[in-house]
Structures are given as structure tokens and as C-alpha cells.
């Protein structure tokens, strides 16, 4: 597809539903109710002696039910992302979350039976499970932390009107924030995404003013937003540690990711031990910017005197060309997102900030949201999210419950896609100045994805512990301040307005301990990309097999098949060795 003339626009959700009032919405809800009632009919059949035929039909019906539920829930979520301030959409989203919790409760009997089944009959049924096997195996890992059926039902209902409601309110509140910034004598009122574009301004005073505007708003609201966070952390601890018996708060996410606690701890330890790599980079960047010492405001400052600007059509064309140069199938699958109008790239008031790719079910092309503003970072973000879509489509032969890769592997195609685009930019123009600028952008991205996210995870670990020992909101700000000081050392100057930054990180509220998966994925991709450069075409089938696996096997099994030992400290250190080499290369330019 030629995307050079492609205009920024909203996506189309018509493939799901044409509107909140569409008759198809009511029909889908009624059909879903029938599917749930049919699934409930399997309850009397559940025993150690259940026949393989009934078990296979049960799994197929459950997967179909999940697809039907996902269409409604996905539509609600995507509509909310279009406009987080629309009250009708907010109500529709809340109703769908309530419905989802009720359906989870009505079908819970199956998961509880499966987790409680003795090993011998479970193994017999696993032999009949086909593509469902790993999903079933992973479910049984949760057995030690599973409550009784009445307790699990209470937890599901509690979440809808408890912690999930708090997160929705946090989203609605923070997406209403308006940030003022004076640019060239004109005071602008900006969304968060619009404001943070100026954090990459070539003008030091504009970068500082952008961050100060961000933290003035979030700083003023931190006493309230911080209480939201405290409730999220307490709820996480009460349910998962006190009731379920997990060893600690981060263990919940580790088990969901099927990553052992000691591997996660090793990953974070290696990241902290290599903080000096980025500290050296920031000192070098300060020299390029002509600053005696970089300020935290300047971390993402452009070194190039004139930043390139890319139309949205150019960004799409560049991404597809980069994907096609690696393998035509990647470009073909990414093109579907454009052709089917599954892409919302506009910047609008009320629209959800940031970017994401949403997989609804295997038979549908994912939907991608970005807030595109023409910078190189926006091009890379587009490539990142289209990489997610390609990953999903390559795994579309799996069931709905096994299509999505686990979080640590979920960033593989996205970050790999970014690196393909960077290489494509370099191949277009061998100018040493451009090479330097692109390597700088790459290091900036690696900092944001690896070191920043690893220290976010360290903060979360410390903050959850502190909250459950009675820490105040101000105490959390002090913990974050100490975290920043360790992360940056003396490589730059920190200002205390960054103490409020933690309250502005949505992942802390939405998905506790999600963030370390970014560091895991980026270090993994650095290793994979190095293999690609060394091996060329012979590497490609192995890489595509990682993506095609989706969530049909454990991360360790998928990586072992690709020749990677995630339990090796040397493997993780190898990613930082690549980064260290990049810093040395920059010094030589």
C-alpha cells in the first residue's frame, strides 16, 4: 500500500459496532448471554473421568465465549480511548466491566476445577488439549494462590467497583488536565502529549518550562492522585499477599508472566549495576549540547540543530519499507492496519494520551492508537505499535487465549520494528552527522525503555512495601527522589520538581509491576538484533518463529528454542555490552 498520501484520522470501529446505540450491540449482549448459559451446562460433566471429546468441546466453547466478550469489552475500551470525557462511553465501559466480572464469576467453576484436578487426570487431558495446552498448564501454576469459588467471585465483583473504578477515574481526571506553556511569546493550552513534544525542543528554556508545566499540574494534584495509588497498592497487597499467599507484590506479575522471581531480580540487579552506561552517555550528551552538566529537563533534548519532520504518510511509508526489507510478510501484515482503518493517529482533546495496539480476537486485525506529531520519535512510535500488530497477526492461528505473547515477549516485534526503521534511515543517508543523531535517538530510546523502566520497577517494589507499612504520599515522593539519585548519579543535575513524577506514570496505577517487561523485552531485542546483523537471512526464520508462537508456550521454552538462556546473567549483561559499544561508537564520531 502506498501510504505517502495517507492522512491522519480517527480509526473506524464499525467492524465491531457502528455505535453505542447500534442494534448489533444489544444482539451481541444477548448472544453472549446464550454462550455463557451454554457453557454453564458443562458443570455437571466436570470430573476426573470427563471424556476427551467433551473436554475439547468445552475448550472450544470457552474460547468462542472469550472472543464474543472481547468484542464488546474491546469496543468499550477503544471508544473510551477515542474520547475519555464522553459520559455515555464512560457508562458503557463501566457496564461492560460489570458484565465481564459477572461472566468471569459464572464461568469460574471451570478454572477452579481445572486447578484442583489431580496430576494424573490433568496430564491425560493435556494430551488432548492441542493449542490450549500451555494456557492450561499456566493456569495450574496459579493453584497454590487460588481461593474458593465464593471468595473468587467476591474478588471479581469487588474489583469492578473498587480498584478498577479508581483507575478509570484516574484516567478521566488526568486526561482532562490542560497544561499551559509559553512558546515564542504565545501562551498555549496543551494536552499532555502536546506538551511533552516540547520536552524535546532544541531550546533549553522551553524544555524546562514544559516539565515545570507538567509537574505544576501533577504536583498540585499529587496529594489526591497519590491517595489513588495508595489504594491500588493496598488492594494489590491485601488480595494477593494476605489472601492468596504470594511471597510478595511483584511475585504476582512474575507468575502471570511465567518468569521466576529470581530471574526478575537478576534482571533488575543487572540494570542497576549498569547504570553507569547511561550516566556516561548523559555526560557525553551534555558535551554535545554545550552544557557543563545536563539537567533532567534535557535528557531527551535533540542534539541536531534542526530536527527532521515527517508527514504521517512519510512515516507510514518508511515503516512499511523497513518491514519489507526484513521480510515481505511483515509489511503485508502491517499494511492491513492502514487498509482496514484500524489506526487512530490524530491528536485531539480528550483522546487518550500515548500509544497502544489492541488485539481483540484472532480473526480481527488489531487496532492501533498513536498521537502523531511529526517528530522522529513519533515515527518510531508508529513502527513500535505496528510491530505489535504484526506480532499479533503472525500468532493469529492460535486460540484467543493463546494468541497474545506474555508481557516479557510482547515487546519483541515492536522494538525490533523500531530498530529496522532506524537502520532504514541510516541506509538512506550515510552522513556521519545523521548517524550520530540517529544513534543518539536510539540511546535515548534505550534509556527510556530499559533503565527508566527498570528503575520504575525498583520504585514500585519499594513503594508497595512502604505503602503497606503506612507511608504517606510525601514519603513516596522521597522514595522516588532517592530512586532518581541512584539512577543518574552525578551525571546530571536533578531538580526537586521531579519528585512528583511518579504520580504521573499511568502504568503504576493500571498494571502494577508491568514496567519491567519493557526492560526485559528491549535487552532481548538488542541480543536478537545483534544476531540478525551477524547471521543475516539465516536468522529470520528463528525470529519469525518467536513471533508466531504468541502465547502458546512459556517464555523460557520459546527463548530456549531460539538459543537464548534467560537464566544467564551473561545474557542480560550482553545487552548492556551492546549499549556500551554504542556509547563508544558515539565518542568516535
C-alpha positions, 0 to 999 in steps of 0.5 A, spaced: 500 500 500 502 506 498 501 510 504 505 517 502 498 520 501 495 517 507 492 522 512 491 522 519 484 520 522 480 517 527 480 509 526 473 506 524 470 501 529 464 499 525 467 492 524 465 491 531 459 496 532 457 502 528 455 505 535 453 505 542 446 505 540 447 500 534 442 494 534 448 489 533 450 491 540 444 489 544 444 482 539 451 481 541 449 482 549 444 477 548 448 472 544 453 472 549 448 471 554 446 464 550 454 462 550 455 463 557 448 459 559 451 454 554 457 453 557 454 453 564 451 446 562 458 443 562 458 443 570 455 437 571 460 433 566 466 436 570 470 430 573 476 426 573 473 421 568 470 427 563 471 424 556 476 427 551 471 429 546 467 433 551 473 436 554 475 439 547 468 441 546 468 445 552 475 448 550 472 450 544 466 453 547 470 457 552 474 460 547 468 462 542 465 465 549 472 469 550 472 472 543 464 474 543 466 478 550 472 481 547 468 484 542 464 488 546 469 489 552 474 491 546 469 496 543 468 499 550 475 500 551 477 503 544 471 508 544 473 510 551 480 511 548 477 515 542 474 520 547 475 519 555 470 525 557 464 522 553 459 520 559 455 515 555 462 511 553 464 512 560 457 508 562 458 503 557 465 501 559 463 501 566 457 496 564 461 492 560 466 491 566 460 489 570 458 484 565 465 481 564 466 480 572 459 477 572 461 472 566 468 471 569 464 469 576 459 464 572 464 461 568 469 460 574 467 453 576 471 451 570 478 454 572 477 452 579 476 445 577 481 445 572 486 447 578 484 442 583 484 436 578 489 431 580 496 430 576 494 424 573 487 426 570 490 433 568 496 430 564 491 425 560 487 431 558 493 435 556 494 430 551 488 432 548 488 439 549 492 441 542 493 449 542 490 450 549 495 446 552 500 451 555 494 456 557 492 450 561 498 448 564 499 456 566 493 456 569 495 450 574 501 454 576 496 459 579 493 453 584 497 454 590 494 462 590 487 460 588 481 461 593 474 458 593 469 459 588 465 464 593 471 468 595 473 468 587 467 471 585 467 476 591 474 478 588 471 479 581 465 483 583 469 487 588 474 489 583 469 492 578 467 497 583 473 498 587 480 498 584 478 498 577 473 504 578 479 508 581 483 507 575 478 509 570 477 515 574 484 516 574 484 516 567 478 521 566 481 526 571 488 526 568 486 526 561 482 532 562 488 536 565 490 542 560 497 544 561 499 551 559 506 553 556 509 559 553 512 558 546 515 564 542 511 569 546 504 565 545 501 562 551 498 555 549 493 550 552 496 543 551 494 536 552 499 532 555 502 529 549 502 536 546 506 538 551 511 533 552 513 534 544 516 540 547 520 536 552 524 535 546 525 542 543 532 544 541 531 550 546 533 549 553 528 554 556 522 551 553 524 544 555 524 546 562 518 550 562 514 544 559 516 539 565 515 545 570 508 545 566 507 538 567 509 537 574 505 544 576 499 540 574 501 533 577 504 536 583 498 540 585 494 534 584 499 529 587 496 529 594 489 526 591 492 522 585 497 519 590 491 517 595 489 513 588 495 509 588 495 508 595 489 504 594 491 500 588 497 498 592 493 496 598 488 492 594 494 489 590 497 487 597 491 485 601 488 480 595 494 477 593 499 477 599 494 476 605 489 472 601 492 468 596 499 467 599 504 470 594 511 471 597 510 478 595 507 484 590 511 483 584 511 475 585 504 476 582 506 479 575 512 474 575 507 468 575 502 471 570 508 472 566 511 465 567 518 468 569 521 466 576 522 471 581 529 470 581 530 471 574 526 478 575 531 480 580 537 478 576 534 482 571 533 488 575 540 487 579 543 487 572 540 494 570 542 497 576 549 495 576 549 498 569 547 504 570 553 507 569 552 506 561 547 511 561 550 516 566 556 516 561 552 517 555 548 523 559 555 526 560 557 525 553 550 528 551 551 534 555 558 535 551 554 535 545 549 540 547 554 545 550 552 544 557 557 543 563 552 538 566 545 536 563 539 537 567 533 532 567 529 537 563 534 535 557 535 528 557 531 527 551 533 534 548 535 533 540 542 534 539 541 536 531 540 543 530 534 542 526 530 536 527 527 532 521 519 532 520 515 527 517 508 527 514 504 521 517 504 518 510 512 519 510 512 515 516 507 510 514 511 509 508 518 508 511 515 503 516 512 499 511 519 499 507 523 497 513 518 491 514 519 489 507 526 489 507 526 484 513 521 480 510 515 481 505 510 478 510 511 483 515 509 489 511 503 485 508 501 484 515 502 491 517 499 494 511 492 491 513 492 496 519 492 502 514 487 498 509 482 496 514 482 503 518 484 500 524 489 506 526 487 512 530 493 517 529 490 524 530 491 528 536 485 531 539 482 533 546 480 528 550 483 522 546 487 518 550 494 520 551 500 515 548 500 509 544 497 502 544 495 496 539 489 492 541 488 485 539 481 483 540 480 476 537 484 472 532 480 473 526 480 481 527 486 485 525 488 489 531 487 496 532 492 501 533 492 508 537 498 513 536 498 521 537 502 523 531 506 529 531 511 529 526 517 528 530 522 522 529 520 519 535 513 519 533 515 515 527 518 510 531 512 510 535 508 508 529 513 502 527 513 500 535 505 499 535 505 496 528 510 491 530 505 489 535 500 488 530 504 484 526 506 480 532 499 479 533 497 477 526 503 472 525 500 468 532 493 469 529 492 461 528 492 460 535 486 460 540 484 467 543 487 465 549 493 463 546 494 468 541 497 474 545 505 473 547 506 474 555 508 481 557 516 479 557 515 477 549 510 482 547 515 487 546 519 483 541 516 485 534 515 492 536 522 494 538 525 490 533 520 494 528 523 500 531 530 498 530 529 496 522 526 503 521 532 506 524 537 502 520 532 504 514 534 511 515 541 510 516 541 506 509 538 512 506 543 517 508 550 515 510 552 522 513 556 521 519 552 527 522 545 523 521 548 517 524 550 520 530 543 523 531 540 517 529 544 513 534 543 518 539 535 517 538 536 510 539 540 511 546 535 515 548 530 510 546 534 505 550 534 509 556 527 510 556 525 503 555 530 499 559 533 503 565 527 508 566 523 502 566 527 498 570 528 503 575 520 504 575 520 497 577 525 498 583 520 504 585 514 500 585 517 494 589 519 499 594 513 503 594 508 497 595 512 495 601 512 502 604 505 503 602 503 497 606 507 499 612 503 506 612 507 511 608 504 517 606 504 520 599 510 525 601 514 519 603 513 516 596 515 522 593 522 521 597 522 514 595 522 516 588 527 522 589 532 517 592 530 512 586 532 518 581 539 519 585 541 512 584 539 512 577 543 518 574 548 519 579 552 525 578 551 525 571 546 530 571 543 535 575 536 533 578 531 538 580 526 537 586 520 538 581 521 531 579 519 528 585 512 528 583 513 524 577 511 518 579 504 520 580 504 521 573 506 514 570 499 511 568 502 504 568 503 504 576 496 505 577 493 500 571 498 494 571 502 494 577 509 491 576 508 491 568 514 496 567 519 491 567 517 487 561 519 493 557 526 492 560 526 485 559 523 485 552 528 491 549 535 487 552 532 481 548 531 485 542 538 488 542 541 480 543 536 478 537 538 484 533 545 483 534 544 476 531 540 478 525 546 483 523 551 477 524 547 471 521 543 475 516 537 471 512 539 465 516 536 468 522 529 470 520 526 464 520 528 463 528 525 470 529 519 469 525 518 463 529 518 467 536 513 471 533 508 466 531 508 462 537 504 468 541 502 465 547 502 458 546 508 456 550 512 459 556 517 464 555 523 460 557 521 454 552 520 459 546 527 463 548 530 456 549 528 454 542 531 460 539 538 459 543 537 464 548 538 462 556 534 467 560 537 464 566 544 467 564 546 473 567 551 473 561 545 474 557 542 480 560 549 483 561 550 482 553 545 487 552 548 492 556 555 490 552 551 492 546 549 499 549 556 500 551 559 499 544 554 504 542 556 509 547 563 508 544 561 508 537 558 515 539 565 518 542 568 516 535 564 520 531 
